[in-house]
Structure formats: C-alpha cells, structure tokens
C-alpha cells in the first residue's frame, strides 16, 4: 500500500487522472534498473506529458515534502532511479515530442522523453544525426542528467559537449531555461553544465537542445583481433596520439567476444578484439584505416575484417551494444556489478592489465570491454545478488579498480554516473571540501531534499 498523504493523492488524481498510479505492477516496474540492487518500488508513479505537468507535481510534492525521482528508460546502472526513501517516480517517457529542428543551426530541441534512436530516425531526411550513443536506447533527458557518453565519444564528445541548453523545473516548482541557442556564451554561471550530470538531484530536465552533425560522406567499420588485450589497447592509444580522427574505438576481451558470439550468433575470433569505425570523405576514411591497420600490425593485430555496407555495420554495432546483456547470459540468473572508470590514455594499458590480473585471481567471472579511445573501460562482475560473499568480492574488485584509476588521476565513473552505488567513491576522488561545496549547492537549490534523495552525495 502507498504511504502517501490522502490529500496529495487527491490532488494528483485530480490533475493526472489515470496518469497517476499506485498499482503494484506499475510501481514494481519503476522500482528496478540494471544495477544489482533489489527492487525498490516508489509509493506511486506519475506519467507526465508536459513541462507544466512536471511543475504541478513538484509544487504538490514540495507542499507535502514527498521525494520525486525522475524516470526515463530505466536503463541506469548505479541505482539512480530507485526510490530508496519512498516518494513518487516521475515517468517522463510520454514527453516524447521533437519540438524543433534547426537544420541551418545544426540543433534540435526535444522533450526529455525522446530517445536517441527516435531523434535520429526522425531527422534522417535532413542529412544530420545526433552522435551520442550509450548503447541502450536511452532518453535524452536521462542522458543529460547522467552526462552520458558512448561509442562515438572519442570523436564527438559526450553529453557535456553536446547539450546547448535545457528547460528545467526546479525544486521550488519554477520553470527555467539555462541558456539561449547561441553556440557559445559568457553570460553568468554555466547553469547548463551544472544540470548536465546532476542526476535529477538539482532539478528535473524537461526539454533539451542538442547539437547535430552532418552525416559522414563515407563510413567504414572493421574488427581486428589480437593475442593480448594490452596490444589492442596500445594500438588505440597510438592512434589517438597520432591525431587520427577515428570515430569509434572499442576494445573487448576474449570472454566478452565469447558472450557476444553466443548471444548474437556471430562467429568472431574469441580473443581480444577492437571494433573500429572511420568517418569522413572516401579519401580520408581510406587514409585513416590504412594508418590504423599499419599500427595494429605493429602490435601483432590480424588483418582487418571490414563492414562497408550499412546493414553489416549495423549488425556489428548491434552485437557490441548487446554486449552487456550477452555477458549476463554467461551466468543465467545473475546480475552485474558494473564498473566504469576512465583514466588518462598514458595509464590506460597498465590499468587494464592490472585489472585483468586482479580478475584472474577472483572466483567471479568479469568480462572487460570499453571505449578505450577516450580511456573509459568497464568490468561486468557477474554475481548472485543473494550471496553476501559474492557481493563482497565484487565490491572488493570494484574498489581495487577505482583506487587504481584515482591513483593515476582518473575517475570512478566515465559515463554511468554516481547514483547510489558510487557515493563513497566520489569522496575518494574529489575529497571532502569539494563534496561540501556540492552539498551547499544541493541545500540551496533543494532545501527540502525532495529531488532524488540518497543519490550522488553522502
């Protein structure tokens, strides 16, 4: 049964009607993500369709001091969307309108529930595309809130570089715009960058203006296998250091490739492998690919296996994007404790190698893969969440990895965010004075603590 005040229920039912739900099945659906946390249902779910809907909900929850947790596609990995302190899950998936596309300005403005695939499908005829690709078909509001990244980040950057402005509902129930559509500005504090990555703790993002890019004239994708992970990684590091503008550079270890073969019915060589993609004119793509292939051979890489046709490239990257779920099938019924460090390129090879040595001595399986072009890699530590011993071992491995990353001036999360799981690690990374400054901002902007409580800050 819901614990909400009957007065709040009456107001929300009056405004939202059937879009307000306390049904157990609906609450359960909004009480799980892809983390290893147990199901944590909210007290109710509200389905918003507009910014004024969100404003009304925040105003009512402020009056009753009830938490609000924004919900997009439910694909987060660190417990971001779970109602650990109860409250209302604000489902933004019905806010799925593309509000405007400014082709000449290379921008689009969308509601927060628009997904990246939806946007790209609807603007394909313009010759433009939105490049940030975290794998899951996440919402652009959620991607902004977690400062998402993905396979294209090595060339196109992350959400930090590609969000122009936001419409946000604050904890006071006010609607603000963080910037105009100009490509740059020196006007006041950079509110856009403060909300990008704030994980729903400072305000609720309802509209996003993003940068678009011309679709490349030519695209070529390839895979290349290596005897050792460090050889694959060093190939990418030298590629970046030489200034080759590669679009995608993904490293997958042999265990990940085995999982992909079983899941996607592919027949890739089950050893460390790079998935690569090149964008540009036909001539520049040819030059890029020849340079990288020569570097790969220096590190013992096999000949490239090419995917030139759109269908073949899509099949290749679909297999990569499904790596997370493929790896889960290595141990049916398990959950994954997913690590997500990012380190300077100069330390990447050593960090990955030392991580693999740790994993080889553990009782748990943990495939390793990542966006090595920007120093970001993941371990999927497969666990039985009902086993305290396995959860303890997973956390030990996670802490070892993060300590190693921080020791070389890396970060505890390159793209997944802090959520619930990494709050202590954020303190290890930035120190108590930096966290206290963040707490001061949280107290000033959300004095009642109703926006996604129990996340980001200890």
C-alpha positions in Angstrom: 0.0 0.0 0.0 1.1 3.5 -0.7 2.3 5.7 2.2 1.3 9.0 0.5 -0.9 11.5 2.3 -4.5 11.2 1.1 -4.6 14.9 0.4 -1.7 14.6 -2.0 -3.3 11.6 -3.7 -6.5 13.6 -4.2 -4.6 16.5 -5.8 -2.6 14.3 -8.1 -5.6 12.2 -9.1 -7.5 15.3 -9.9 -4.8 16.7 -12.2 -3.3 13.5 -13.8 -6.3 11.1 -13.7 -5.3 7.7 -15.0 -1.7 9.0 -15.4 -1.3 8.7 -11.6 -0.9 5.1 -10.4 -0.4 3.3 -7.2 -0.8 -0.1 -8.8 1.7 -2.6 -7.5 2.7 -3.8 -11.0 3.4 -0.2 -12.2 5.3 0.6 -9.0 7.4 -2.5 -9.4 8.2 -1.6 -13.0 9.6 1.7 -11.8 11.5 0.1 -8.8 14.2 -1.7 -10.8 17.1 -0.7 -13.0 20.1 -2.6 -14.4 22.0 -2.4 -11.1 22.4 -5.3 -8.6 20.1 -3.5 -6.1 16.9 -5.3 -5.1 13.6 -4.0 -6.4 12.7 -0.7 -4.6 9.3 0.4 -5.7 8.2 4.1 -5.3 4.9 4.9 -3.4 3.3 6.0 -6.7 4.1 6.7 -10.4 3.1 9.8 -12.3 3.3 9.9 -16.1 4.0 13.5 -17.2 3.3 14.8 -20.7 4.4 18.4 -20.5 6.6 20.8 -18.5 3.5 22.2 -16.7 2.7 18.6 -15.6 6.2 18.3 -14.0 5.8 21.8 -12.5 2.5 20.8 -10.9 3.9 17.6 -9.5 6.9 19.3 -8.0 4.8 22.1 -6.4 2.5 19.5 -4.8 5.3 17.3 -3.6 7.1 20.3 -2.2 3.9 21.1 -0.2 3.8 17.6 1.2 7.6 17.1 1.4 7.5 14.0 -0.8 10.5 12.8 -2.8 10.4 12.9 -6.6 12.6 10.6 -8.7 12.8 11.2 -12.4 12.5 8.0 -14.6 13.4 7.8 -18.3 14.1 4.5 -19.9 15.1 2.7 -16.7 18.5 1.6 -18.1 20.7 3.2 -15.4 23.4 1.0 -13.7 24.0 2.7 -10.4 20.6 2.8 -8.7 19.8 6.3 -10.0 16.0 5.7 -10.4 15.3 3.7 -7.2 13.1 5.1 -4.5 15.3 4.3 -1.5 13.4 6.9 0.6 10.0 6.4 -1.0 8.2 9.0 -2.9 6.9 9.4 -6.5 8.5 8.1 -9.7 8.1 10.7 -12.3 8.0 8.9 -15.6 9.0 11.2 -18.5 8.8 8.7 -21.3 5.5 10.2 -22.6 7.2 13.5 -23.1 8.4 12.3 -26.5 7.9 15.2 -28.8 10.6 16.6 -31.1 9.8 20.3 -30.7 12.0 21.8 -33.4 14.9 21.0 -35.7 17.0 23.9 -36.8 18.9 22.4 -39.7 20.9 25.5 -40.5 22.0 25.9 -36.9 22.7 22.1 -36.5 20.5 21.9 -33.4 17.3 20.1 -32.3 15.1 20.8 -29.3 13.2 17.8 -27.8 11.2 16.8 -24.8 13.1 14.8 -22.2 11.5 11.5 -23.1 12.7 11.5 -26.7 15.2 8.7 -27.2 18.3 8.9 -29.3 17.1 6.4 -31.9 13.8 8.3 -32.2 15.6 11.6 -32.8 17.9 10.1 -35.4 15.1 8.3 -37.2 13.0 11.5 -37.5 15.9 13.7 -38.7 17.5 11.2 -41.1 16.0 13.0 -44.1 17.9 16.2 -43.2 21.3 14.6 -43.6 22.0 15.3 -39.9 22.4 13.0 -37.0 22.9 13.0 -33.2 26.0 11.0 -32.4 25.9 10.3 -28.6 25.4 6.6 -28.4 25.5 4.9 -24.9 24.2 1.6 -26.3 20.8 1.5 -24.6 18.1 3.5 -26.4 18.1 5.9 -23.5 16.1 9.2 -23.3 17.9 12.4 -24.0 16.7 13.8 -20.6 18.3 10.8 -18.8 21.4 11.0 -20.9 21.7 14.7 -20.0 21.1 14.0 -16.3 23.8 11.4 -16.2 26.2 13.2 -18.6 26.2 10.1 -20.8 28.8 9.1 -23.3 29.2 6.1 -25.5 31.0 4.6 -28.5 31.2 7.8 -30.5 32.6 9.9 -27.7 36.2 9.7 -29.0 35.3 11.9 -31.9 32.0 13.7 -31.0 32.4 14.1 -27.2 29.8 13.4 -24.5 26.6 15.0 -23.5 28.6 17.7 -21.7 29.8 19.0 -25.1 26.6 18.4 -27.0 23.8 19.9 -24.8 23.2 23.6 -25.8 20.5 24.4 -23.3 17.9 22.9 -21.0 14.4 23.6 -19.7 14.4 22.6 -16.0 11.8 22.5 -13.3 13.5 23.4 -10.0 12.7 22.1 -6.6 10.8 25.3 -5.9 8.4 24.4 -8.8 9.8 27.1 -11.1 10.5 26.7 -14.8 13.8 28.0 -16.0 15.9 27.9 -19.2 19.6 27.5 -18.6 20.8 29.3 -21.8 19.9 30.5 -25.3 20.6 28.7 -28.5 23.8 30.6 -29.3 26.7 28.2 -29.8 28.7 30.0 -27.1 28.1 32.4 -24.3 29.9 34.2 -21.4 26.7 35.2 -19.7 26.7 34.4 -16.0 27.1 31.0 -14.4 27.0 28.0 -16.7 23.7 26.5 -15.4 23.6 24.1 -18.3 26.7 22.3 -17.3 25.6 22.2 -13.6 22.4 20.4 -14.5 24.1 18.1 -17.0 25.3 15.3 -14.8 23.3 16.3 -11.7 21.3 13.0 -11.9 17.9 14.6 -11.1 19.1 15.9 -7.7 19.1 19.6 -8.5 16.1 19.9 -10.9 14.0 17.9 -13.4 15.1 18.3 -17.0 12.0 18.6 -19.3 13.4 19.8 -22.6 16.9 19.5 -24.2 18.5 21.4 -27.1 21.3 19.3 -28.6 23.9 19.7 -31.3 23.5 17.8 -34.6 26.2 16.8 -37.1 26.3 16.2 -40.8 26.1 12.5 -41.7 29.5 11.5 -42.9 30.0 11.1 -46.6 31.7 7.7 -46.1 31.7 5.3 -43.1 33.8 2.1 -42.8 33.8 -0.3 -39.8 36.3 -3.1 -39.1 37.2 -5.6 -36.4 40.8 -6.7 -35.6 41.8 -9.4 -33.2 45.0 -9.5 -31.0 46.8 -12.1 -28.9 46.8 -9.8 -25.9 44.5 -7.1 -24.5 47.4 -4.7 -24.0 48.3 -4.9 -27.7 44.8 -3.9 -28.7 44.8 -1.0 -26.2 48.2 0.2 -27.3 47.1 0.3 -30.9 44.3 2.7 -30.0 46.5 4.8 -27.8 49.0 5.3 -30.6 46.1 6.0 -33.0 44.8 8.9 -30.8 48.3 10.2 -30.1 49.0 10.4 -33.8 45.9 12.5 -34.3 43.9 10.1 -36.4 40.3 11.3 -36.1 38.8 7.8 -35.5 35.1 7.8 -34.8 34.8 4.7 -32.7 37.4 2.5 -30.9 36.0 -0.3 -28.7 38.1 -3.0 -27.0 36.5 -6.3 -26.0 38.3 -9.1 -24.2 38.0 -12.7 -25.3 35.4 -13.5 -22.7 33.2 -10.7 -24.0 33.6 -11.9 -27.5 32.6 -15.4 -26.5 29.4 -14.0 -24.9 28.6 -11.9 -28.0 29.0 -15.0 -30.2 26.6 -17.0 -28.1 24.1 -14.2 -27.8 24.2 -12.6 -31.3 25.0 -15.8 -33.2 28.2 -14.2 -34.6 31.5 -16.1 -35.3 34.1 -13.6 -34.2 37.5 -14.9 -33.1 37.3 -15.4 -29.4 40.3 -13.3 -28.3 40.9 -9.6 -27.5 39.4 -7.5 -30.3 39.0 -3.9 -31.5 35.8 -2.7 -33.0 36.7 0.4 -35.1 34.8 2.9 -37.2 36.0 5.7 -39.5 34.0 8.7 -40.7 34.8 11.3 -43.4 35.3 11.6 -47.1 36.1 8.4 -49.0 39.7 9.5 -49.2 40.1 10.4 -45.5 38.4 7.2 -44.5 40.9 5.3 -46.7 43.8 7.2 -45.1 42.6 6.7 -41.5 42.0 3.0 -42.0 45.4 2.4 -43.6 47.2 4.2 -40.8 45.3 2.3 -38.1 45.8 -1.1 -39.8 49.5 -0.5 -40.0 49.6 0.4 -36.3 47.6 -2.7 -35.5 50.1 -4.9 -37.4 53.0 -3.4 -35.4 51.2 -4.8 -32.3 50.5 -8.2 -33.7 47.0 -7.5 -34.9 45.3 -9.7 -37.5 44.1 -8.2 -40.8 41.1 -6.1 -40.6 37.7 -7.7 -41.3 35.6 -4.9 -43.0 32.0 -4.0 -42.8 31.3 -1.4 -45.5 27.6 -1.9 -46.1 25.1 -0.2 -43.7 23.5 -3.5 -42.8 26.8 -5.1 -42.0 27.9 -2.1 -39.8 24.6 -2.1 -38.0 24.9 -5.8 -37.3 28.4 -5.3 -36.0 27.5 -2.4 -33.7 24.3 -4.1 -32.6 26.4 -7.0 -31.3 28.6 -4.5 -29.5 25.7 -2.7 -27.9 24.2 -6.0 -26.7 27.5 -7.0 -25.0 26.0 -6.1 -21.6 23.1 -8.5 -21.9 25.2 -11.0 -23.7 27.6 -11.1 -20.8 24.8 -11.6 -18.4 24.0 -14.9 -20.2 27.4 -16.2 -19.3 25.8 -16.9 -15.9 22.0 -17.2 -16.3 20.1 -15.6 -13.4 23.0 -13.4 -12.3 23.1 -9.6 -12.0 26.1 -7.4 -12.9 28.1 -5.1 -10.7 29.3 -2.8 -13.5 32.5 -0.8 -13.1 33.1 2.3 -15.1 36.5 4.0 -14.7 38.1 6.4 -17.0 41.9 7.2 -16.9 44.4 9.3 -18.9 45.4 7.5 -22.1 49.0 7.2 -20.8 47.8 5.0 -17.9 45.1 3.0 -19.8 47.1 0.0 -20.8 48.6 -0.6 -17.4 45.3 -0.1 -15.6 43.5 -2.6 -17.8 46.3 -5.1 -17.5 46.5 -4.9 -13.7 42.7 -5.1 -13.5 42.8 -8.3 -15.6 45.4 -9.7 -13.2 43.1 -9.0 -10.3 40.2 -10.6 -12.1 42.2 -13.8 -12.9 42.7 -14.4 -9.2 39.0 -13.9 -8.3 36.3 -16.6 -8.1 33.9 -14.3 -10.1 33.6 -14.0 -13.9 34.1 -10.5 -15.2 34.2 -9.6 -18.9 36.1 -6.4 -19.7 35.4 -4.0 -22.5 35.2 -0.3 -23.1 35.5 2.9 -25.1 39.3 2.8 -25.0 39.6 5.7 -27.4 38.8 8.1 -24.5 40.3 6.0 -21.7 37.0 4.5 -20.5 36.5 0.8 -19.7 34.1 -1.4 -17.9 34.2 -4.7 -16.0 30.9 -6.6 -15.7 31.3 -8.5 -12.4 28.7 -11.3 -12.6 27.2 -12.0 -9.2 24.4 -13.8 -7.4 22.9 -10.7 -5.5 21.6 -13.1 -2.9 25.1 -14.2 -2.0 26.8 -11.8 0.6 30.2 -13.4 -0.2 29.9 -12.7 -3.9 28.7 -9.2 -3.4 31.6 -8.5 -1.0 34.0 -9.9 -3.6 32.5 -7.8 -6.3 32.8 -4.6 -4.2 36.4 -5.5 -3.4 37.3 -5.8 -7.1 35.4 -2.6 -7.8 37.3 -0.7 -5.1 40.6 -2.0 -6.3 39.8 -0.8 -9.8 38.7 2.6 -8.7 41.7 3.1 -6.3 43.9 2.3 -9.3 42.1 4.8 -11.5 42.2 7.6 -9.0 45.9 7.0 -8.3 46.7 8.0 -11.9 44.3 11.0 -11.8 41.4 9.1 -13.3 37.7 9.0 -12.3 35.4 6.5 -10.6 32.9 6.9 -13.4 33.4 7.9 -17.0 29.8 7.8 -18.1 27.4 5.9 -15.8 27.2 8.5 -13.0 27.3 8.2 -9.2 23.8 7.2 -8.3 23.6 5.3 -5.0 26.5 2.9 -5.6 29.4 5.3 -6.0 28.8 8.0 -3.4 31.8 7.0 -1.2 34.0 6.7 -4.3 33.1 10.2 -5.3 34.5 11.4 -2.0 37.7 9.3 -2.6 38.1 11.0 -5.9 37.4 14.7 -5.1 37.9 15.0 -1.4 35.6 16.3 1.4 35.9 20.0 0.6 34.7 19.5 -2.9 31.8 17.4 -1.7 30.8 20.0 0.9 30.7 22.6 -1.9 28.3 20.3 -3.8 26.2 19.8 -0.6 26.0 23.6 -0.3 24.6 23.8 -3.8 22.1 21.0 -3.1 20.9 22.6 0.1 20.5 26.0 -1.6 18.6 24.6 -4.7 16.7 21.8 -3.0 16.4 22.8 0.7 13.7 20.1 1.4 15.8 17.4 -0.2 12.9 16.1 -2.3 14.7 15.6 -5.6 16.1 12.1 -5.9 17.3 11.9 -2.3 20.0 9.4 -1.3 22.0 9.8 -4.6 25.3 11.4 -5.5 26.2 13.0 -2.2 26.8 11.2 1.1 
